[in-house]
Amino acid sequence: MPIIGLDLGKNNFRAVEMENNKGKITLLKYGIYENPKINIEGDNKEDLVNYANAVREFFNETGFTTQNVVTALPEHQVFMRVIKMPLMNDKDLDNSIRFEAEQYIPMPLKEVNLSHQKIDPDLDDKNKINVLLVAAKKSILEKYVEILRMAHLTPKGMEPEALSVGRILGDSEERPSASIIIDIGVSSSLIIITYRGFVRFTRSIPFGGDILTRSIQQALGLDYNQAEEYKKAYGLDPNHAEGKIFNILKPIFDNVVMEVKRSKIFFTSHNPNV
């Protein structure tokens, strides 16, 4: 049965329709659609309706053949952390995870949907296991479900963006090699560290494509669209535009590299055997 992976980004909607036939994944359709820039973080019902209508228009234009959708949740609306717990069987883990979660989740547990996944034995302590803990506010999940249903879609699952990105770009359990991924968004970016096929660490930093564009815009006195084109055309190539774009962007990326190094140091200090 085909299913659609949907990314409701700040600038664009993106979706791929795929089918799993006896373990073979086939890409059937894909599409991208400009986000109408409607704020859905408030409680305005009209905004939600207009947003859902835009999603529906996107699906109609692209010609997807199924209504079944799995969507990614924005990282700032999800809590995710790998925790260490005493070695135990799955049933005992299911019974004790909620009590353990109270130490980590910065909101009342009655307000969230809680999920967990046992990853693997801890490399530093054989009497412990690593567990991925994920929580999202019920109100956020309900809002996304409402939007999808108003768009005449059937939500089949939701997960944090980091898990989707890590699954595609990270290492695998069969070929373990700790990987650092930087997912650059419009207004923020996500640093993801994976190992043995699982996301082990995530951190959001206030850096995105919009910052790059506005830096070019201000430095060269261009309008926003011109600056966006310069960014795409020349980027970090010092041999184009007399190196002007490179010189504007390099200090920003130097800061990003520093944040990545900080994240790596933090991760390795807590996971010395990875």
ROVEXPA-574857 format. One record per atom (N, C-alpha, C): chain; residue number from 1; x, y, z. Coordinates in steps of 0.001 Angstrom, whole numbers, plus 500000, padded with zeros to 6 digits. Atoms other than C-alpha are relative to their C-alpha. Layout:
ROVEXPA-574857
A, NUM, X, Y, Z
...
END
This chain:
ROVEXPA-574857
A, 1, 500843, 498804, 500000
A, 1, 500000, 500000, 500000
A, 1, 500882, 501252, 500000
A, 2, 499198, 498763, 500029
A, 2, 501448, 503422, 499053
A, 2, 499780, 500835, 501260
A, 3, 500107, 499069, 498885
A, 3, 502127, 505961, 501770
A, 3, 500809, 501242, 499666
A, 4, 499358, 498720, 500306
A, 4, 503183, 509611, 501704
A, 4, 500745, 500504, 501229
A, 5, 499235, 499299, 498978
A, 5, 505936, 511219, 503737
A, 5, 499869, 501490, 499754
A, 6, 500324, 498582, 500180
A, 6, 504984, 514869, 504299
A, 6, 500820, 500866, 500943
A, 7, 499242, 499015, 499225
A, 7, 507207, 517735, 505454
A, 7, 499318, 501352, 499841
A, 8, 500676, 498702, 500019
A, 8, 505300, 520896, 506364
A, 8, 500996, 501068, 500447
A, 9, 498955, 499044, 499682
A, 9, 508227, 523314, 506225
A, 9, 499496, 501427, 500037
A, 10, 500392, 498595, 499890
A, 10, 508179, 527056, 506868
A, 10, 499865, 500667, 498641
A, 11, 500056, 499400, 501335
A, 11, 508831, 527939, 503224
A, 11, 499234, 499159, 499000
A, 12, 500611, 500889, 500988
A, 12, 507560, 524891, 501378
A, 12, 499413, 498760, 500657
A, 13, 500457, 501352, 499700
A, 13, 505478, 521757, 501680
A, 13, 500776, 499070, 499067
A, 14, 499335, 501007, 500826
A, 14, 507388, 518701, 500450
A, 14, 499399, 498643, 500321
A, 15, 500573, 501319, 499760
A, 15, 506084, 515203, 499993
A, 15, 500529, 498995, 498986
A, 16, 499646, 501106, 500889
A, 16, 507089, 511852, 498531
A, 16, 498993, 498880, 500220
A, 17, 500878, 501163, 499909
A, 17, 504779, 508952, 497752
A, 17, 500823, 498763, 499668
A, 18, 499185, 501201, 500163
A, 18, 506391, 505544, 498169
A, 18, 499163, 498754, 500237
A, 19, 500671, 501283, 499810
A, 19, 505423, 501906, 498103
A, 19, 501027, 498954, 500389
A, 20, 499125, 501079, 499543
A, 20, 506985, 498983, 499939
A, 20, 499459, 498685, 499469
A, 21, 500417, 501266, 500605
A, 21, 506758, 495818, 497870
A, 21, 501026, 498933, 500348
A, 22, 499119, 501080, 499550
A, 22, 508345, 492878, 499697
A, 22, 501400, 500507, 500336
A, 23, 498724, 499450, 499565
A, 23, 511063, 495065, 501174
A, 23, 500667, 500928, 499012
A, 24, 499446, 499092, 501005
A, 24, 511747, 497011, 497988
A, 24, 499192, 501294, 499995
A, 25, 500663, 498699, 499943
A, 25, 510945, 500721, 498334
A, 25, 500040, 500650, 498625
A, 26, 500096, 499353, 501313
A, 26, 509718, 502403, 495153
A, 26, 499433, 501406, 500156
A, 27, 500500, 498627, 500012
A, 27, 509341, 506168, 494719
A, 27, 498975, 500139, 498884
A, 28, 501073, 499878, 500985
A, 28, 506026, 506814, 492960
A, 28, 499824, 501436, 499518
A, 29, 500171, 498588, 500347
A, 29, 505634, 510603, 493056
A, 29, 500682, 500857, 501060
A, 30, 499507, 499043, 499019
A, 30, 507132, 513639, 494728
A, 30, 499543, 501389, 499578
A, 31, 500439, 498648, 500331
A, 31, 506213, 517298, 494914
A, 31, 500459, 501006, 501029
A, 32, 499660, 498881, 499118
A, 32, 507008, 520676, 496422
A, 32, 499020, 501131, 499716
A, 33, 501045, 498980, 500126
A, 33, 504602, 523543, 497058
A, 33, 500329, 501133, 500959
A, 34, 499659, 498863, 499153
A, 34, 505137, 527047, 498415
A, 34, 499024, 500128, 501160
A, 35, 500798, 499832, 498793
A, 35, 503919, 527395, 501968
A, 35, 499328, 501377, 499980
A, 36, 500695, 498702, 500020
A, 36, 501245, 530142, 502229
A, 36, 500363, 500922, 501157
A, 37, 499521, 499162, 498875
A, 37, 503055, 531498, 505350
A, 37, 498877, 500341, 500981
A, 38, 501074, 499823, 499021
A, 38, 500038, 531031, 507600
A, 38, 500486, 499498, 501357
A, 39, 499567, 500381, 498657
A, 39, 500753, 530944, 511330
A, 39, 499012, 499010, 500605
A, 40, 500897, 501008, 499419
A, 40, 499343, 527731, 512783
A, 40, 500349, 499716, 501465
A, 41, 499635, 500234, 498610
A, 41, 500935, 528023, 516219
A, 41, 499005, 500640, 500969
A, 42, 501044, 499422, 499162
A, 42, 498018, 530089, 517505
A, 42, 498748, 499144, 499980
A, 43, 501262, 500740, 499909
A, 43, 494403, 529060, 518030
A, 43, 498945, 500527, 499035
A, 44, 500940, 499438, 500961
A, 44, 492846, 530895, 515079
A, 44, 499495, 498903, 499062
A, 45, 500589, 501085, 500786
A, 45, 490461, 528402, 513449
A, 45, 500088, 500283, 498508
A, 46, 499949, 499647, 501420
A, 46, 490409, 530290, 510147
A, 46, 501387, 499735, 499417
A, 47, 498638, 500268, 500463
A, 47, 494204, 530032, 509887
A, 47, 500206, 498508, 499752
A, 48, 499859, 501447, 500165
A, 48, 494028, 526266, 510367
A, 48, 499272, 499515, 498755
A, 49, 500775, 500381, 501184
A, 49, 491337, 525952, 507695
A, 49, 500737, 500401, 498729
A, 50, 499276, 499532, 501187
A, 50, 493316, 528042, 505198
A, 50, 501272, 499186, 499763
A, 51, 498786, 500813, 500106
A, 51, 496465, 526062, 505939
A, 51, 499662, 498616, 499442
A, 52, 500434, 501317, 500476
A, 52, 494630, 522764, 505437
A, 52, 499596, 500053, 498531
A, 53, 500388, 499851, 501409
A, 53, 493187, 524048, 502153
A, 53, 501226, 500061, 499095
A, 54, 498761, 499929, 500784
A, 54, 496722, 524835, 500944
A, 54, 500629, 498616, 499863
A, 55, 499475, 501368, 500063
A, 55, 497841, 521306, 501815
A, 55, 499183, 499172, 499011
A, 56, 500868, 500741, 500909
A, 56, 494832, 519910, 499954
A, 56, 500276, 500383, 498546
A, 57, 499694, 499532, 501352
A, 57, 495623, 522052, 496900
A, 57, 501321, 499408, 499513
A, 58, 498709, 500614, 500326
A, 58, 499212, 520787, 496976
A, 58, 499808, 498551, 499555
A, 59, 500216, 501403, 500334
A, 59, 498029, 517176, 496942
A, 59, 499237, 499847, 498690
A, 60, 500759, 500071, 501254
A, 60, 495535, 517822, 494156
A, 60, 500879, 500301, 498795
A, 61, 499130, 499622, 501109
A, 61, 498139, 519520, 491966
A, 61, 501033, 498922, 499694
A, 62, 498946, 500998, 500188
A, 62, 500721, 516798, 492517
A, 62, 499438, 498677, 499498
A, 63, 500623, 501225, 500488
A, 63, 498292, 513957, 491860
A, 63, 500378, 498755, 500773
A, 64, 499711, 501177, 499182
A, 64, 499169, 511685, 494754
A, 64, 498816, 499035, 499965
A, 65, 501048, 501009, 500162
A, 65, 497233, 508416, 494670
A, 65, 499449, 499481, 501323
A, 66, 500477, 500464, 498697
A, 66, 496819, 507809, 498415
A, 66, 499801, 501190, 500932
A, 67, 500237, 498969, 498990
A, 67, 495564, 509821, 501365
A, 67, 500742, 499683, 501303
A, 68, 499306, 500428, 498784
A, 68, 497693, 507946, 503922
A, 68, 501319, 500758, 500149
A, 69, 498884, 499065, 499829
A, 69, 500293, 510289, 505403
A, 69, 500738, 499748, 501319
A, 70, 499138, 499914, 498818
A, 70, 503217, 510181, 507815
A, 70, 500693, 501352, 499927
A, 71, 499439, 498651, 500047
A, 71, 504402, 513649, 508768
A, 71, 501028, 500214, 501102
A, 72, 498950, 499673, 499031
A, 72, 507404, 515106, 510574
A, 72, 499548, 501169, 500866
A, 73, 500319, 498918, 499069
A, 73, 506962, 517284, 513648
A, 73, 501205, 500919, 500147
A, 74, 498884, 499062, 499810
A, 74, 509062, 520458, 513958
A, 74, 500720, 499735, 501316
A, 75, 499195, 500387, 498848
A, 75, 511906, 519911, 516387
A, 75, 499702, 500838, 501239
A, 76, 500248, 499151, 498832
A, 76, 510999, 522885, 518603
A, 76, 498701, 499639, 500709
A, 77, 501253, 500401, 499380
A, 77, 507654, 521235, 519331
A, 77, 500069, 498586, 500588
A, 78, 499814, 501371, 499526
A, 78, 509108, 517901, 520422
A, 78, 501152, 499956, 501003
A, 79, 498883, 500273, 499092
A, 79, 511232, 516759, 523362
A, 79, 500548, 498622, 499661
A, 80, 499391, 501281, 500340
A, 80, 513697, 514004, 522506
A, 80, 501353, 499878, 500687
A, 81, 498729, 500199, 499308
A, 81, 516553, 512534, 524506
A, 81, 500275, 498509, 500166
A, 82, 499578, 501369, 499702
A, 82, 518517, 509310, 524863
A, 82, 500392, 499947, 501472
A, 83, 499714, 500141, 498573
A, 83, 518564, 508216, 528503
A, 83, 500544, 498600, 500282
A, 84, 499471, 501295, 499576
A, 84, 520318, 505389, 530325
A, 84, 499117, 499458, 501116
A, 85, 500841, 500635, 498991
A, 85, 518206, 502929, 532316
A, 85, 500583, 498649, 500378
A, 86, 499509, 501327, 499606
A, 86, 518939, 499748, 534272
A, 86, 499550, 498934, 499002
A, 87, 500324, 501096, 500907
A, 87, 518994, 496587, 532171
A, 87, 498746, 499281, 500489
A, 88, 501266, 500641, 499640
A, 88, 515474, 495093, 532146
A, 88, 499316, 499498, 498742
A, 89, 500736, 500497, 501160
A, 89, 513031, 493256, 529915
A, 89, 499013, 501055, 499507
A, 90, 500864, 499003, 500642
A, 90, 510595, 495056, 527607
A, 90, 498784, 500348, 500857
A, 91, 501192, 499743, 499196
A, 91, 507603, 494666, 529927
A, 91, 500320, 500916, 501173
A, 92, 499610, 499150, 498869
A, 92, 509416, 496156, 532913
A, 92, 500355, 501410, 499530
A, 93, 499665, 498683, 500552
A, 93, 510719, 498969, 530706
A, 93, 498736, 500801, 499727
A, 94, 501266, 499321, 500290
A, 94, 507195, 499796, 529553
A, 94, 499347, 500518, 501282
A, 95, 500640, 499625, 498737
A, 95, 506028, 499925, 533171
A, 95, 500739, 501119, 500730
A, 96, 499202, 499047, 499221
A, 96, 508866, 502091, 534466
A, 96, 500368, 501273, 499245
A, 97, 499514, 498867, 500793
A, 97, 509526, 504512, 531596
A, 97, 499320, 501305, 500389
A, 98, 500720, 498760, 499680
A, 98, 506858, 506998, 532665
A, 98, 500567, 500651, 501265
A, 99, 499415, 499446, 498768
A, 99, 508365, 507389, 536134
A, 99, 501375, 500596, 499710
A, 100, 498675, 499500, 500365
A, 100, 511821, 507825, 534617
A, 100, 499885, 501294, 499204
A, 101, 500168, 498835, 500874
A, 101, 510513, 510364, 532091
A, 101, 499757, 501281, 500785
A, 102, 500288, 498814, 499193
A, 102, 509394, 512721, 534868
A, 102, 501261, 500799, 500324
A, 103, 498744, 499316, 499685
A, 103, 513061, 513533, 535519
A, 103, 500502, 500858, 498839
A, 104, 499414, 499384, 501187
A, 104, 513686, 514704, 531965
A, 104, 499057, 500932, 499243
A, 105, 500933, 499240, 500836
A, 105, 510534, 516091, 530367
A, 105, 499551, 501264, 500734
A, 106, 500271, 498724, 499312
A, 106, 510033, 519809, 531202
A, 106, 498547, 500452, 499913
A, 107, 501424, 499659, 500021
A, 107, 506230, 519668, 531219
A, 107, 499240, 498865, 500678
A, 108, 500766, 501062, 499345
A, 108, 503498, 517735, 533052
A, 108, 499736, 498834, 499050
A, 109, 500165, 501166, 500868
A, 109, 503275, 514183, 531697
A, 109, 498562, 499830, 499519
A, 110, 501396, 500124, 500421
A, 110, 499485, 514418, 531570
A, 110, 499707, 500839, 498752
A, 111, 500204, 499134, 501165
A, 111, 499898, 517059, 528835
A, 111, 500700, 499494, 498746
A, 112, 499215, 500461, 501143
A, 112, 502105, 514968, 526541
A, 112, 499641, 498573, 499616
A, 113, 499966, 501381, 500447
A, 113, 502068, 511835, 524456
A, 113, 501447, 499541, 500084
A, 114, 498653, 500487, 499724
A, 114, 505072, 509787, 525489
A, 114, 500260, 498726, 499218
A, 115, 499605, 501192, 500741
A, 115, 506908, 507254, 523359
A, 115, 501451, 499684, 500322
A, 116, 498611, 500377, 499741
A, 116, 510108, 505287, 523851
A, 116, 500407, 498827, 499120
A, 117, 499454, 501103, 500788
A, 117, 512361, 502867, 522014
A, 117, 501315, 499545, 500624
A, 118, 498744, 500537, 499485
A, 118, 515021, 500592, 523448
A, 118, 501004, 499932, 498854
A, 119, 499010, 499932, 501075
A, 119, 518194, 501169, 521447
A, 119, 500976, 498832, 500086
A, 120, 498981, 501044, 499882
A, 120, 521040, 498967, 522691
A, 120, 500620, 500045, 501393
A, 121, 499287, 499957, 498719
A, 121, 523153, 498035, 525725
A, 121, 500996, 501151, 500019
A, 122, 499068, 498886, 499881
A, 122, 525244, 500905, 527022
A, 122, 501441, 499494, 499905
A, 123, 498620, 500434, 500203
A, 123, 528891, 500666, 525957
A, 123, 500866, 500203, 501235
A, 124, 499186, 499674, 498831
A, 124, 530179, 502132, 529227
A, 124, 499568, 499259, 501261
A, 125, 500514, 500697, 498821
A, 125, 528006, 500183, 531679
A, 125, 499118, 498847, 499531
A, 126, 500714, 501175, 500504
A, 126, 526885, 496638, 530847
A, 126, 498688, 499743, 500735
A, 127, 501234, 500181, 499234
A, 127, 524142, 496871, 533468
A, 127, 498928, 501022, 499626
A, 128, 500969, 498991, 500431
A, 128, 522368, 499685, 531616
A, 128, 499720, 499883, 498505
A, 129, 500381, 499951, 501412
A, 129, 520577, 500192, 528307
A, 129, 499708, 501446, 499611
A, 130, 500339, 498682, 500542
A, 130, 520114, 503248, 526097
A, 130, 498570, 499966, 499483
A, 131, 501409, 499925, 500394
A, 131, 516503, 504282, 525576
A, 131, 499722, 501377, 499406
A, 132, 500402, 498740, 500627
A, 132, 515203, 506935, 523188
A, 132, 498643, 500407, 500551
A, 133, 501230, 499477, 499401
A, 133, 512568, 509046, 524924
A, 133, 499494, 501161, 499151
A, 134, 500592, 498959, 500843
A, 134, 510215, 511183, 522809
A, 134, 498667, 500428, 500604
A, 135, 501262, 499477, 499471
A, 135, 507410, 513447, 524020
A, 135, 499565, 501206, 499185
A, 136, 500569, 498845, 500697
A, 136, 505115, 515912, 522281
A, 136, 498696, 500376, 500684
A, 137, 501240, 499548, 499375
A, 137, 502300, 518036, 523649
A, 137, 498789, 499440, 499254
A, 138, 501217, 500530, 500607
A, 138, 498912, 516488, 523063
A, 138, 499312, 501057, 499140
A, 139, 500661, 498926, 500752
A, 139, 497605, 519874, 521898
A, 139, 500641, 500194, 498629
A, 140, 499304, 499882, 501282
A, 140, 500272, 520012, 519151
A, 140, 499611, 498854, 499079
A, 141, 500361, 501168, 500805
A, 141, 499534, 516488, 517955
A, 141, 498564, 500106, 499501
A, 142, 501408, 499864, 500386
A, 142, 495801, 517164, 517947
A, 142, 499829, 501036, 498900
A, 143, 500087, 498956, 501023
A, 143, 496334, 520314, 515879
A, 143, 500439, 499464, 498636
A, 144, 499530, 500563, 501268
A, 144, 498334, 518469, 513218
A, 144, 499017, 498971, 499449
A, 145, 501008, 500969, 500442
A, 145, 495783, 515663, 513102
A, 145, 498799, 500729, 499407
A, 146, 501140, 499221, 500495
A, 146, 493022, 518256, 512667
A, 146, 500288, 500584, 498618
A, 147, 499631, 499422, 501296
A, 147, 494884, 519977, 509804
A, 147, 499974, 498936, 498912
A, 148, 499938, 501062, 501004
A, 148, 495518, 516699, 507983
A, 148, 498606, 499494, 499648
A, 149, 501352, 500491, 500274
A, 149, 491921, 515554, 508347
A, 149, 499175, 501037, 499244
A, 150, 500687, 498958, 500763
A, 150, 490598, 518922, 507142
A, 150, 500481, 500017, 498550
A, 151, 499464, 500092, 501362
A, 151, 492855, 518396, 504109
A, 151, 499609, 498680, 499337
A, 152, 500496, 501290, 500500
A, 152, 491070, 515038, 503588
A, 152, 501116, 498966, 499909
A, 153, 498912, 500965, 499932
A, 153, 494182, 513079, 504530
A, 153, 499830, 499125, 501241
A, 154, 500085, 500937, 498886
A, 154, 494575, 510111, 506859
A, 154, 501355, 499896, 500682
A, 155, 498708, 500072, 499310
A, 155, 497373, 510541, 509422
A, 155, 500285, 498587, 500494
A, 156, 499596, 501344, 499601
A, 156, 499199, 507245, 509909
A, 156, 501140, 500005, 501011
A, 157, 498908, 499919, 499040
A, 157, 502059, 508483, 512034
A, 157, 500635, 501371, 499997
A, 158, 499248, 498749, 499878
A, 158, 504102, 511441, 513263
A, 158, 501279, 499702, 500757
A, 159, 498746, 500175, 499291
A, 159, 507708, 511653, 514363
A, 159, 500837, 501266, 499886
A, 160, 499134, 498821, 500089
A, 160, 510378, 514291, 515061
A, 160, 500810, 500003, 498710
A, 161, 499210, 499869, 501219
A, 161, 512254, 515626, 512047
A, 161, 501340, 499287, 500123
A, 162, 498666, 500578, 499813
A, 162, 515541, 514417, 513529
A, 162, 500016, 498503, 499727
A, 163, 500041, 501438, 500237
A, 163, 514454, 510777, 513377
A, 163, 499918, 499695, 498512
A, 164, 500120, 500199, 501449
A, 164, 513455, 511066, 509722
A, 164, 501330, 500253, 499305
A, 165, 498727, 499635, 500628
A, 165, 516691, 512809, 508745
A, 165, 501088, 498994, 500362
A, 166, 498979, 500939, 499553
A, 166, 518858, 510489, 510830
A, 166, 499873, 498640, 499351
A, 167, 500225, 501299, 500626
A, 167, 517282, 507384, 509323
A, 167, 500528, 499977, 498564
A, 168, 499585, 499936, 501400
A, 168, 518091, 508552, 505796
A, 168, 501502, 500228, 499857
A, 169, 498625, 499549, 500214
A, 169, 521514, 510148, 506229
A, 169, 501014, 499435, 500991
A, 170, 499069, 500493, 498990
A, 170, 522997, 508523, 509328
A, 170, 500598, 498653, 499650
A, 171, 499402, 501312, 500212
A, 171, 525003, 505343, 509681
A, 171, 498941, 498923, 500229
A, 172, 500935, 501105, 499811
A, 172, 523394, 501900, 509966
A, 172, 500515, 499078, 501092
A, 173, 499599, 500947, 498962
A, 173, 523430, 499198, 512613
A, 173, 500991, 498984, 499447
A, 174, 499107, 500962, 500634
A, 174, 525164, 496897, 510128
A, 174, 501374, 500601, 499719
A, 175, 498730, 499321, 500302
A, 175, 527851, 499480, 509285
A, 175, 500138, 501216, 500914
A, 176, 499977, 498890, 499033
A, 176, 528270, 501564, 512455
A, 176, 501184, 500933, 499809
A, 177, 498979, 498953, 500061
A, 177, 530191, 504807, 512150
A, 177, 499317, 501293, 500416
A, 178, 500692, 498817, 499481
A, 178, 529123, 507769, 514276
A, 178, 499988, 501123, 498969
A, 179, 500178, 498988, 501041
A, 179, 527761, 510479, 511967
A, 179, 499425, 501277, 500591
A, 180, 500559, 498698, 499636
A, 180, 527112, 514190, 512428
A, 180, 499286, 500567, 498782
A, 181, 500823, 499463, 501081
A, 181, 524324, 515656, 510301
A, 181, 499564, 501407, 500385
A, 182, 500510, 498646, 499778
A, 182, 523436, 519339, 509952
A, 182, 498830, 500223, 499048
A, 183, 501213, 499758, 500782
A, 183, 519879, 519944, 508766
A, 183, 499702, 501496, 500058
A, 184, 500146, 498543, 500030
A, 184, 519730, 523602, 507697
A, 184, 498580, 500372, 499581
A, 185, 501345, 499551, 500300
A, 185, 516256, 525103, 507851
A, 185, 499967, 501472, 499646
A, 186, 500164, 498589, 500353
A, 186, 514880, 528556, 507135
A, 186, 500515, 500907, 501113
A, 187, 499632, 499117, 498890
A, 187, 515311, 530105, 510581
A, 187, 500847, 499321, 501062
A, 188, 499173, 500729, 499043
A, 188, 517071, 527382, 512567
A, 188, 500531, 498738, 499340
A, 189, 499406, 501222, 500534
A, 189, 519199, 524316, 511995
A, 189, 500132, 498978, 501114
A, 190, 499983, 501102, 499051
A, 190, 519467, 520949, 513646
A, 190, 501299, 499223, 499854
A, 191, 498815, 500854, 499959
A, 191, 522655, 519164, 514661
A, 191, 499559, 498636, 500523
A, 192, 500436, 501354, 499667
A, 192, 522048, 515407, 514739
A, 192, 501219, 499087, 500018
A, 193, 498943, 501010, 499950
A, 193, 524465, 512693, 515851
A, 193, 499344, 498623, 500057
A, 194, 500532, 501360, 500033
A, 194, 523673, 509088, 514943
A, 194, 501128, 498996, 500232
A, 195, 499041, 501100, 499841
A, 195, 525371, 505821, 515842
A, 195, 499234, 498683, 499992
A, 196, 500631, 501317, 500146
A, 196, 524463, 502242, 514888
A, 196, 498544, 500108, 499572
A, 197, 501333, 499877, 500568
A, 197, 521388, 503461, 513035
A, 197, 498986, 500726, 500857
A, 198, 500925, 499307, 499111
A, 198, 519873, 505460, 515908
A, 198, 500483, 501422, 500270
A, 199, 499675, 498631, 499594
A, 199, 519724, 509162, 516700
A, 199, 500375, 499986, 501475
A, 200, 499513, 499999, 498620
A, 200, 521754, 509696, 519879
A, 200, 499978, 501391, 500632
A, 201, 499877, 498637, 499477
A, 201, 521876, 513478, 520182
A, 201, 499412, 500964, 498980
A, 202, 500490, 498933, 500879
A, 202, 520066, 516507, 518758
A, 202, 500155, 501338, 500713
A, 203, 499909, 498652, 499443
A, 203, 520532, 520221, 519236
A, 203, 499606, 500998, 498924
A, 204, 500426, 498958, 500930
A, 204, 518843, 523178, 517573
A, 204, 500847, 501250, 500212
A, 205, 499230, 498756, 499908
A, 205, 520884, 526293, 516764
A, 205, 499298, 501078, 499172
A, 206, 500710, 498904, 500686
A, 206, 519558, 529743, 515683
A, 206, 500722, 500459, 498739
A, 207, 499347, 499703, 501275
A, 207, 520998, 529618, 512183
A, 207, 499199, 499341, 498894
A, 208, 500733, 500577, 501117
A, 208, 519211, 529133, 508873
A, 208, 500248, 500766, 498720
A, 209, 499804, 499376, 501304
A, 209, 519038, 530055, 505231
A, 209, 499580, 501454, 499954
A, 210, 500472, 498616, 499982
A, 210, 517154, 533250, 506010
A, 210, 501079, 500951, 500514
A, 211, 498912, 499176, 499462
A, 211, 520098, 534578, 508047
A, 211, 501043, 500270, 498920
A, 212, 499023, 499835, 501080
A, 212, 522429, 534003, 505092
A, 212, 499508, 501015, 498974
A, 213, 500558, 499094, 501008
A, 213, 520116, 535773, 502667
A, 213, 499982, 501438, 500496
A, 214, 500087, 498634, 499461
A, 214, 519587, 538777, 504937
A, 214, 501387, 500611, 500200
A, 215, 498630, 499484, 499872
A, 215, 523331, 539094, 505549
A, 215, 500503, 500519, 498661
A, 216, 499631, 499552, 501348
A, 216, 523926, 539331, 501790
A, 216, 499219, 501252, 499633
A, 217, 500868, 498860, 500299
A, 217, 520991, 541724, 501444
A, 217, 500525, 501279, 500643
A, 218, 499537, 498814, 499274
A, 218, 522320, 544120, 504078
A, 218, 501387, 500443, 499545
A, 219, 498624, 499656, 500365
A, 219, 525966, 543955, 503009
A, 219, 500094, 500624, 498612
A, 220, 499908, 499537, 501387
A, 220, 525305, 544597, 499309
A, 220, 498874, 500940, 499601
A, 221, 501093, 499085, 500315
A, 221, 522153, 546722, 499505
A, 221, 499044, 499465, 498955
A, 222, 500896, 500634, 500969
A, 222, 520047, 544244, 497518
A, 222, 498619, 499811, 500617
A, 223, 501277, 500415, 499432
A, 223, 516399, 543362, 497843
A, 223, 500116, 498511, 500355
A, 224, 499904, 501360, 499451
A, 224, 515625, 540015, 499477
A, 224, 500124, 498949, 498902
A, 225, 499990, 501003, 501066
A, 225, 514954, 538085, 496265
A, 225, 501337, 499971, 499260
A, 226, 498685, 499946, 500636
A, 226, 518186, 539295, 494663
A, 226, 501051, 499315, 500877
A, 227, 499041, 500601, 499073
A, 227, 520136, 538304, 497753
A, 227, 499856, 498481, 500034
A, 228, 500252, 501446, 500025
A, 228, 518518, 534864, 497680
A, 228, 500630, 499366, 498764
A, 229, 499408, 500520, 501235
A, 229, 519616, 534378, 494071
A, 229, 501523, 499997, 500080
A, 230, 498543, 499948, 499829
A, 230, 523178, 535474, 494883
A, 230, 500471, 498848, 500892
A, 231, 499637, 501088, 499080
A, 231, 523262, 532983, 497755
A, 231, 500015, 498660, 499274
A, 232, 500106, 501273, 500708
A, 232, 522136, 530127, 495524
A, 232, 501044, 499878, 498893
A, 233, 499096, 500046, 501152
A, 233, 524368, 531075, 492602
A, 233, 501467, 499900, 500408
A, 234, 498573, 499889, 499675
A, 234, 527651, 531802, 494397
A, 234, 500390, 499310, 501306
A, 235, 499745, 500707, 498755
A, 235, 527414, 530401, 497929
A, 235, 501364, 500272, 500589
A, 236, 498681, 499886, 499372
A, 236, 530820, 529706, 499457
A, 236, 501137, 499835, 498994
A, 237, 498955, 500072, 501026
A, 237, 532730, 529750, 496172
A, 237, 500755, 501330, 499966
A, 238, 499248, 498735, 499950
A, 238, 535506, 532363, 496599
A, 238, 500395, 500528, 498623
A, 239, 499580, 499611, 501351
A, 239, 536089, 532483, 492835
A, 239, 498912, 500727, 499220
A, 240, 501090, 499306, 500685
A, 240, 532752, 534110, 491967
A, 240, 499678, 501311, 500718
A, 241, 500408, 498685, 499470
A, 241, 531503, 537687, 492441
A, 241, 501113, 500643, 500814
A, 242, 498808, 499421, 499348
A, 242, 535032, 538721, 493432
A, 242, 500132, 499558, 501464
A, 243, 499918, 500522, 498635
A, 243, 534660, 536637, 496569
A, 243, 499125, 500721, 501002
A, 244, 500809, 499196, 499072
A, 244, 532119, 539081, 498026
A, 244, 499013, 499136, 500791
A, 245, 500984, 500844, 499317
A, 245, 529456, 536472, 498816
A, 245, 500711, 499069, 500985
A, 246, 499204, 500870, 499131
A, 246, 532088, 534121, 500229
A, 246, 500400, 500727, 501282
A, 247, 499532, 499238, 498837
A, 247, 533426, 536839, 502537
A, 247, 498864, 500367, 500953
A, 248, 501165, 499703, 499152
A, 248, 529925, 537650, 503797
A, 248, 499568, 498757, 500776
A, 249, 500553, 501216, 499409
A, 249, 528947, 534048, 504483
A, 249, 500983, 499230, 500878
A, 250, 499028, 500829, 499286
A, 250, 532184, 532541, 505768
A, 250, 499981, 500205, 501517
A, 251, 500040, 499845, 498534
A, 251, 532095, 534140, 509268
A, 251, 498781, 499334, 500641
A, 252, 501209, 500638, 499468
A, 252, 528556, 532838, 509716
A, 252, 500207, 498493, 500090
A, 253, 499761, 501440, 499988
A, 253, 529562, 529312, 508748
A, 253, 501101, 499618, 500986
A, 254, 498983, 500266, 498978
A, 254, 532622, 529564, 510995
A, 254, 499343, 499806, 501365
A, 255, 500732, 500144, 498735
A, 255, 530211, 530033, 513905
A, 255, 499245, 498678, 500054
A, 256, 500715, 501277, 500055
A, 256, 528183, 527029, 512754
A, 256, 500963, 498849, 500276
A, 257, 498988, 501039, 499775
A, 257, 531325, 524884, 512632
A, 257, 500374, 499932, 501480
A, 258, 499672, 499963, 498576
A, 258, 532145, 526004, 516175
A, 258, 498907, 499317, 500826
A, 259, 501101, 500623, 499273
A, 259, 528675, 524942, 517366
A, 259, 499989, 498491, 499787
A, 260, 499920, 501438, 500269
A, 260, 529099, 521559, 515681
A, 260, 501097, 499369, 500853
A, 261, 498895, 500514, 499186
A, 261, 532442, 521077, 517431
A, 261, 499607, 499919, 501473
A, 262, 500462, 500023, 498608
A, 262, 530859, 521982, 520776
A, 262, 499070, 498808, 500241
A, 263, 500934, 501120, 499871
A, 263, 528108, 519431, 520193
A, 263, 500750, 498672, 500005
A, 264, 499205, 501232, 500054
A, 264, 530657, 516767, 519286
A, 264, 500731, 499766, 501319
A, 265, 499283, 500122, 498728
A, 265, 532694, 517470, 522426
A, 265, 499048, 499557, 501115
A, 266, 500984, 500369, 498981
A, 266, 529569, 517268, 524595
A, 266, 499606, 498537, 499855
A, 267, 500440, 501378, 500234
A, 267, 528461, 514006, 522981
A, 267, 501089, 499000, 500370
A, 268, 498921, 500954, 499735
A, 268, 531849, 512287, 523155
A, 268, 500374, 499957, 501483
A, 269, 499702, 500008, 498564
A, 269, 532341, 513358, 526777
A, 269, 499023, 499120, 500770
A, 270, 501000, 500852, 499361
A, 270, 529134, 511484, 527657
A, 270, 499968, 498595, 499404
A, 271, 499974, 501301, 500681
A, 271, 529800, 508603, 525245
A, 271, 501428, 499709, 499538
A, 272, 498585, 500115, 500363
A, 272, 533573, 508007, 525342
A, 272, 500342, 498793, 499143
A, 273, 499683, 501208, 500765
A, 273, 533383, 504566, 523725
A, 273, 499378, 499972, 498615
A, 274, 500603, 499949, 501344
A, 274, 531474, 505665, 520610
A, 274, 501040, 500499, 499016
END
